[in-house]
Amino acid sequence: MPAGKTVQTKTAWAVELLRPAEAESSAPIVGVFEGAYAVTTVVEPCLNPAPGERKLEMLTRLRVDARLYHPVVSRARPKGRRPKWGERLAAPHHHGSWSTSWRASRAWVDGRRRTFRYKQRRCRWAVSGPEIPVHAFAVAGSGYREPWFLVTTALALSAAPVVEACAARCRQEDGFRDHQQRLGMEECRAWTKEPVLRTFQVHMVALTLLRLLQCRLEQTCGIGSWWSKPEWYAQKCQGSIRDLCRLCWRHRSVFSQLLVALEEKKNPSQAPALQGNAVSRAA
């Protein structure tokens, strides 16, 4: 390891990524993360911060077999210590046993406003500990075959913002997919820090330019006029990074000519050689 560097786990890095936001904003911070990070090493530092740090609320997916409990009921016992946990609740995939009724709401999910039904239960969660109350949600959304199970310590949030925040995090997964599969980030082979940073920065610039191109195309040509729906995806309503890459690839000869013109303007003496190279590349 380089001098001054230490090895950290992914869960430790996850908490460190939330702290700068907490330092910059006076508003309450809610950390939204996927279910793989719903573990004690992430939840515990957020809910029980070190001196001088604020508590960070959390929102995440809930395992179908998560352990949920009633709060401890204070009662005198003739002997022995007070129980740590209350009575066990039914796991999320048995939410039909929860003593709450279904309610309806609407939220912005996957690019449009959707209607969903949900059950909400205030309880204790095995990961956050017996002293911290949480809200557990079972969400049945229109267009989804399986229900969502969510848990949050932000008790002031209603079901609609909880569902919208979780759905917004899923859009980040689409961004990761575009970086890896469409722009080639998964093919990066580097063993030191600087090449990794350079590659990621170039990919971020490329992704930003593609999205700006998409906005300009939709303003000038109209939404859906520059890309075509595949037969197997009739419900597609907006263009993707793949559609933008295909569009650029169809006009690759124009991009080659543009690069040649820029090089000619920069180095007029090398113009004939550059033209020959451009023709060979186009061929």
GUPA-840657 format. One line per field, with one value per residue: x, y, z of N, C-alpha, C in turn. Coordinates in pm, whole numbers, plus 50000, padded with zeros to 5 digits. Atoms other than C-alpha are relative to their C-alpha. Layout:
nx	[X  ...]
ny	[Y  ...]
nz	[Z  ...]
cax	[X  ...]
cay	[Y  ...]
caz	[Z  ...]
cx	[X  ...]
cy	[Y  ...]
cz	[Z  ...]
END
This chain:
nx	[50084  49924  49988  50115  50125  50047  50105  50130  50106  50100  50096  49937  50000  50138  50027  49917  50058  50113  49957  49985  50132  50044  49923  50032  50140  50062  50126  49983  49949  50051  49918  50076  49904  50060  50012  49873  49936  50085  49931  49966  49883  50044  50112  49959  49935  50093  50099  49929  49877  49896  50019  49980  50065  50144  50063  50044  50110  49972  50109  49942  50084  50013  50001  50132  50002  49943  50054  50068  50049  50073  49918  50008  50104  49948  50083  49921  49976  49959  49855  49938  49982  50102  49971  49940  50088  50140  50051  49960  50100  49989  49901  50064  50071  50127  50059  50144  50029  49986  50129  50024  50075  49940  50036  49962  49929  49939  49861  49929  49916  49961  50035  50140  50068  50067  50081  49954  50058  49892  50022  49896  49999  49896  49948  49855  49930  49885  49874  49987  49996  50131  50036  50027  50120  49994  50123  49987  50101  50024  50052  50046  50014  50057  49897  49898  50056  49965  50002  49876  49994  49911  49991  49937  50002  50056  50141  50084  50031  50114  49970  49968  49858  49916  49998  49932  49856  49946  50002  49894  49873  49992  49950  49854  49957  49999  49877  49889  50007  49955  49855  49929  50031  50011  49881  49881  49928  49966  49879  49885  49897  49903  49955  49966  50112  50017  50074  50141  50065  50009  50100  50134  50031  50032  50132  50101  50014  50069  50140  50065  50018  50107  50129  50026  50042  50138  50087  50006  50077  50141  50048  50006  50067  50115  49975  50033  49984  49864  49974  50112  50032  49983  50126  50022  50012  50099  50033  49890  50051  49894  49876  49900  49861  49976  50052  49909  49878  50030  50012  49865  49926  50047  49940  49858  49919  50006  49912  49862  49971  49988  49869  49900  50005  49940  49855  49948  49996  49896  49870  50024  49896  50023  50134  50014  49985  50119  50110  49982  50032  50144  50063  49974  50082  50139  50012]
ny	[49880  49874  49942  49923  50059  50115  50080  49984  50080  49924  49942  49883  49895  49952  49903  49882  49923  49924  49896  49867  49938  49957  49883  49885  49962  49996  50076  50142  50083  50137  50082  50102  50096  50129  50094  50063  49916  49994  50082  49925  49915  49876  49941  49959  49868  49894  49973  49970  49937  49962  49864  49894  50034  50012  50126  50010  50094  50092  50063  50108  50118  50090  50142  50062  50075  49913  50019  49883  50024  49899  49938  50066  49947  49987  50065  50052  50145  50040  50018  50000  49868  49955  50052  49904  49988  50032  50118  50006  49972  50081  49951  49921  50076  50039  49874  50017  50017  49874  49948  49871  50015  49941  49864  49964  49873  49981  49955  49991  50119  50040  49904  49958  50011  50129  50029  50119  50030  50026  50022  49935  50051  49949  50116  50001  50079  50067  49936  49868  50015  49999  49868  49905  50037  49992  50027  50103  49984  50097  49916  50070  49897  50039  50035  50082  50128  50028  49880  49947  49992  49890  49964  49870  49940  49864  50024  49890  50018  50084  50108  49950  49964  50118  50076  49920  50000  50131  50010  49914  50071  50101  49934  50002  50130  49986  49928  50094  50090  49927  49984  50127  50076  49917  49917  50082  49986  50131  50045  49925  50081  49908  50046  49884  49909  49896  50048  50022  49868  49945  50075  49967  49862  49999  50063  49906  49896  50061  50021  49868  49951  50078  49953  49868  50025  50049  49884  49917  50072  49997  49864  49966  50103  50056  50122  50124  49991  50035  50138  50088  50099  50141  50073  50066  49900  49907  49896  49905  49864  49901  50053  50048  49981  50088  49933  49892  50058  50045  49882  49949  50095  49987  49879  49999  49938  49855  49970  50011  49880  49888  50010  49961  49855  49938  50018  49914  49863  49992  50026  49998  50070  50144  50026  50114  50128  50022  50038  50140  50083  49998  50085  50140  50037  50013  50124]
nz	[50000  49994  49866  49956  50045  49924  50064  49939  50060  50074  49907  49939  50101  50016  49895  50024  50109  49949  49906  50060  50018  49867  49961  50086  49992  49867  50006  49965  50109  50007  50087  50072  50054  50036  49891  49965  49899  49880  49901  49878  50019  50063  49927  49866  49999  50042  49897  49875  50049  49906  49947  50097  50125  49991  50036  50138  50020  50109  50074  50077  50024  49887  50038  49986  49874  49897  49865  49950  49865  49926  49894  49870  49912  49863  49899  49888  50003  49866  49995  50132  50060  50094  50135  50092  50115  49980  50070  50140  50101  50122  50095  50107  50100  49939  49958  49984  49857  49928  49956  50065  50124  50119  50034  50136  50016  50131  49993  50127  50010  50136  50103  50003  49871  49990  49882  49929  49870  49904  49858  49920  49863  49912  49928  49978  50103  49938  50040  49936  49855  49933  49948  50108  50075  50146  50074  50103  50103  50106  50107  50119  50101  50128  50096  49936  49960  49861  49915  49944  49854  49967  49859  49981  49866  50013  49967  50047  50141  50033  50094  50135  50014  49979  50124  50102  49973  50036  50146  50054  49986  50106  50121  49993  50052  50145  50034  49990  50116  50119  49991  50013  50120  50121  50020  49987  49873  49948  50067  49949  49935  49940  49870  49917  49980  50101  50118  49965  49995  50136  50077  49951  50038  50143  50015  49951  50103  50114  49964  49994  50136  50063  49947  50059  50137  49995  49974  50121  50101  49964  50020  50143  50080  49930  49925  50070  50145  50042  49962  50032  49898  50037  50000  49873  49895  50055  49903  49986  50018  50012  50052  49905  50041  50115  50120  50033  50055  50135  50085  50026  50082  50139  50057  49961  50104  49980  49887  50049  50077  49907  49936  50099  50018  49882  50006  50106  49949  49898  50063  50146  50075  49996  50052  50093  49930  49916  50086  50036  49885  49978  50102  49965  49885  50043  50077]
cax	[50000  50121  50233  49945  49683  49474  49241  48872  48566  48285  48055  48303  48336  47955  47934  48221  48040  47744  47946  48046  47677  47603  47881  47761  47390  47199  46892  46832  47011  46849  47091  46928  47116  47054  46974  47328  47437  47155  47398  47514  47847  47656  47342  47512  47752  47464  47221  47476  47733  48057  48072  48041  47854  47483  47259  47191  46850  46843  46614  46681  46530  46413  46489  46184  46283  46393  46346  46095  45976  45722  45870  45938  45640  45749  45616  45735  45892  45937  46296  46542  46637  46410  46372  46571  46325  45947  45730  45837  45640  45566  45843  45783  45690  45412  45287  44931  44955  45034  44752  44729  44510  44610  44613  44644  44880  45060  45430  45668  45827  46020  45939  45568  45325  45201  44934  45038  44903  45103  45103  45298  45406  45597  45827  46187  46440  46710  46978  46907  46862  46581  46587  46539  46188  46151  45872  45847  45657  45510  45444  45241  45287  45100  45306  45514  45456  45629  45585  45863  45970  46126  46241  46334  46424  46292  45957  45835  45828  45504  45478  45492  45833  45974  45876  45997  46336  46384  46281  46522  46808  46721  46794  47152  47176  47082  47370  47611  47488  47541  47894  47987  47808  47751  48064  48306  48393  48390  48681  48905  49232  49433  49633  49702  49480  49544  49440  49120  49040  49119  48906  48611  48634  48637  48336  48148  48218  48105  47785  47708  47761  47534  47257  47297  47274  46955  46803  46894  46748  46423  46398  46458  46319  46065  46057  46070  46153  46525  46503  46281  46104  46219  45944  45996  45970  45649  45607  45936  45875  46218  46556  46848  47225  47229  47009  47245  47550  47381  47298  47658  47789  47570  47733  48089  48219  48103  48284  48602  48580  48529  48841  49040  48921  49020  49367  49409  49325  49572  49856  49815  50146  50023  49690  49759  49879  49581  49336  49489  49462  49098  49008  49174  48991  48656  48722]
cay	[50000  50356  50551  50697  50473  50217  49941  50006  49794  49899  49955  50194  50386  50407  50588  50820  50920  51040  51251  51531  51589  51609  51865  52087  52094  52196  52004  51651  51390  51063  50806  50587  50269  49923  49622  49485  49777  49726  49580  49681  49824  50086  50140  50162  50454  50645  50612  50634  50888  50985  51301  51613  51437  51439  51139  51028  50879  50584  50429  50095  49776  49525  49154  48935  48742  49045  49021  49276  49317  49497  49754  49626  49670  49802  49575  49460  49119  48922  48837  48841  49126  49326  49175  49343  49279  49272  49012  48899  49036  48849  48878  49116  48837  48747  49107  48978  48902  49264  49426  49718  49774  49857  50223  50390  50667  50803  50860  50948  50616  50527  50845  50873  50906  50568  50451  50204  50036  50002  49870  50061  49926  50098  49846  49762  49620  49371  49566  49909  49778  49756  50125  50288  50287  50231  50226  49910  49928  49665  49835  49686  49908  49903  49732  49529  49160  49147  49388  49611  49594  49912  50031  50379  50553  50886  50859  51196  51071  50937  50648  50857  51025  50695  50516  50805  50815  50441  50459  50749  50538  50272  50528  50540  50169  50257  50505  50237  50006  50276  50342  49975  49825  50116  50327  50048  50124  49752  49709  49949  49779  49991  49919  50270  50559  50815  50598  50505  50872  50976  50700  50777  51151  51090  50861  51120  51386  51147  51058  51425  51516  51232  51349  51708  51576  51393  51714  51907  51635  51629  52008  52025  51693  51600  51317  50976  51101  51016  50662  50361  50126  49764  49510  49348  49678  49841  50040  50227  50601  50770  50729  50558  50580  50285  50479  50777  50557  50401  50745  50862  50543  50595  50935  50830  50945  51299  51289  51172  51462  51702  51570  51608  51966  52049  51901  52089  52413  52332  52196  52311  52150  51798  51823  51575  51297  51345  51323  50995  50852  50962  50791  50466  50473  50534  50244]
caz	[50000  49932  50235  50430  50266  50451  50342  50411  50353  50122  50416  50579  50252  50228  50561  50469  50149  50355  50598  50354  50273  50644  50689  50401  50480  50789  50669  50794  50583  50476  50336  50069  49985  49848  50060  50046  50267  50520  50771  51116  50996  50792  50998  51337  51252  51088  51377  51659  51534  51700  51917  51704  51421  51346  51325  50968  50894  50657  50396  50237  50103  50358  50332  50288  50601  50806  51182  51304  51662  51874  52112  52462  52693  53033  53301  53640  53651  53971  53883  53596  53368  53144  52793  52518  52236  52221  52061  51714  51419  51098  50839  50545  50304  50550  50562  50532  50905  50994  51187  50945  50641  50285  50190  49851  49739  49434  49369  49086  48986  48668  48481  48555  48842  48955  49195  49462  49773  50090  50442  50705  51041  51319  51487  51577  51332  51425  51235  51388  51742  51998  52098  51756  51606  51232  50978  50768  50439  50211  49875  49591  49286  48958  48690  48938  49000  49339  49632  49761  50123  50261  50601  50721  51044  50908  51084  50955  50594  50452  50208  49887  49947  50075  49754  49536  49710  49668  49302  49243  49379  49122  48848  48975  48895  48536  48534  48655  48378  48114  48241  48245  47945  47707  47763  47853  48216  48295  48053  48244  48347  48586  48899  49024  49126  48851  48550  48730  48798  48441  48291  48515  48442  48065  48099  48303  48037  47760  47946  48011  47645  47535  47766  47641  47286  47381  47522  47206  46980  47174  47154  46779  46651  46915  47166  46998  46649  46646  46789  46719  46957  46953  46889  47228  47421  47303  47626  47583  47615  47606  47442  47613  47606  47368  47123  47143  47083  46779  46643  46680  46522  46212  46164  46247  45908  45983  46318  46140  45897  46185  46360  46039  45996  46352  46301  45973  46148  46423  46202  45838  45732  45822  45639  45348  45583  45812  45523  45413  45763  45792  45463  45574  45908  45738  45502]
cx	[50087  50001  49879  49865  49966  49890  49870  49898  49902  49900  50056  50004  49859  49966  50080  49945  49882  50043  50024  49867  49946  50073  49960  49859  49952  49868  50025  50039  49939  50087  49917  50101  49932  50006  50129  50075  49914  50055  50043  50115  49968  49896  50045  50073  49907  49906  50062  50135  50098  49973  50035  49936  49849  49954  49952  49885  50030  49871  50061  49896  50005  49998  49862  49987  50058  49930  49947  49935  49909  50096  49978  49892  50055  49903  50092  50013  50049  50150  50053  50007  49889  50032  50053  49909  49857  49961  50035  49881  50018  50101  49930  49927  49872  49925  49847  49959  50015  49861  49978  49930  50077  49949  50054  50071  50055  50141  50059  50101  50026  49943  49854  49938  49916  49918  50052  49922  50113  49943  50118  49991  50116  50047  50147  50063  50127  50130  50020  49999  49863  49954  49954  49875  50019  49859  50032  49883  49996  49926  49965  49970  49938  50112  50111  49936  50025  49995  50141  49989  50108  49999  50074  49992  49948  49849  49909  49960  49878  50039  50045  50146  50095  50012  50074  50151  50062  50003  50108  50136  50016  50049  50152  50054  50001  50125  50123  50003  50049  50150  50072  49978  50000  50128  50130  50077  50041  50126  50125  50095  50108  50031  50042  49884  49976  49932  49852  49925  49984  49891  49860  49959  49962  49862  49890  49977  49922  49852  49924  49974  49889  49863  49966  49956  49856  49902  49986  49918  49851  49940  49978  49918  49873  50037  49956  50020  50137  50039  49874  49980  50033  49867  49969  49979  49904  49968  50112  49954  50109  50128  50099  50139  50035  49949  50091  50130  49977  49990  50137  50078  49956  50063  50149  50088  50001  50091  50147  50040  50017  50136  50112  50004  50062  50151  50062  50011  50113  50138  49981  50103  49977  49865  49993  50011  49877  49881  50011  49966  49849  49927  50018  49917  49854  49977  49997]
cy	[50125  50056  50086  49946  49879  49929  50019  49913  50090  50066  50124  50117  50057  50106  50127  50086  50085  50118  50136  50071  50051  50126  50124  50050  49999  49924  49856  49917  49860  49925  49888  49905  49867  49903  49933  50079  50015  49906  50090  50096  50130  50070  50054  50135  50114  50038  50035  50065  50029  50141  50105  49975  49985  49859  50005  49899  49912  49945  49895  49892  49910  49856  49940  49923  50083  49977  50133  49966  50113  50070  49927  50069  50002  49934  49943  49849  49959  49980  49993  50140  50029  49949  50110  50026  49967  49875  50007  50027  49904  50063  50074  49917  49935  50125  49992  49983  50129  50057  50143  49974  50064  50142  50033  50135  50006  50054  50000  49887  49969  50093  50040  49979  49874  49992  49873  49984  49965  49967  50058  49952  50061  49885  50024  49903  49944  50070  50132  49993  50017  50138  50097  49956  50019  49982  49898  50013  49875  50074  49913  50105  49947  49975  49914  49871  49970  50129  50044  49996  50102  50024  50132  50041  50143  49990  50111  49983  49911  49899  50053  50044  49884  49920  50077  50001  49867  49982  50087  49934  49895  50062  50009  49867  50002  50074  49912  49906  50070  50019  49870  49936  50084  50077  49926  50013  49864  49942  50073  49906  50094  49953  50113  50099  50092  49949  49976  50133  50059  49931  50037  50141  50009  49940  50093  50112  49945  49980  50132  50055  49923  50044  50140  49987  49951  50116  50087  49931  50005  50138  50033  49900  49946  49868  49878  50004  49955  49859  49918  49899  49859  49926  49939  50098  50109  50114  50101  50140  50105  49932  49965  50033  49911  50064  50114  49948  49949  50116  50056  49906  50008  50120  50009  50063  50152  50040  49991  50123  50122  49998  50040  50150  50072  49987  50086  50145  50017  49986  49997  49920  49850  49961  49881  49866  49969  49959  49855  49906  49995  49912  49853  49957  49983  49873  49880]
cz	[50000  50141  50031  49958  50085  49923  50078  49929  49926  50094  50070  49901  49982  50104  49977  49886  50047  50088  49936  49976  50132  50043  49921  50019  50144  50003  50043  49878  50012  49900  49939  49937  49977  50117  50041  50107  50126  50106  50115  49979  49926  50085  50135  50000  49960  50114  50134  49966  50113  50053  49896  49865  50021  49966  49856  49993  49879  49941  49911  49975  50123  49950  50024  50131  50115  50134  50053  50134  50045  50096  50132  50084  50142  50098  50108  49989  50139  50012  49858  49942  49899  49859  49909  49880  50039  49924  49852  49908  49882  49906  49886  49896  50055  50048  50010  50145  50078  50032  49950  49868  49884  49980  49862  49999  49859  50018  49861  49994  49853  49893  49992  50137  50002  50129  50065  50129  50096  50137  50075  50144  50077  50089  50032  49901  50061  49967  50072  50152  50065  50046  49893  49925  49850  49945  49892  49904  49912  49890  49881  49894  49872  49899  50056  50052  50147  50082  50039  50152  50036  50150  50010  50146  49997  50019  49950  49853  49983  49892  49864  49987  50024  49871  49891  50021  49963  49849  49936  50014  49891  49869  50002  49947  49847  49954  50009  49880  49875  50002  49968  49864  49874  49971  50029  50129  50055  49935  50046  50073  50051  50140  50092  49997  49881  49873  50028  50001  49861  49919  50044  49961  49852  49977  50048  49899  49880  50030  50006  49861  49928  50050  49948  49854  49996  50023  49875  49890  50030  49984  49853  49919  50064  50067  49918  49851  49952  50041  49974  50112  49951  50012  50137  50115  49953  50095  50021  49965  49988  49951  50109  49950  49881  49871  49957  49940  49857  49903  49965  49909  49853  49930  50033  49892  50013  50116  49957  49920  50090  50069  49905  49982  50119  49998  49891  50048  50100  49939  49848  49922  49994  49941  49905  50073  50084  49916  49958  50113  50025  49899  50033  50118  49960  49922  50092]
END
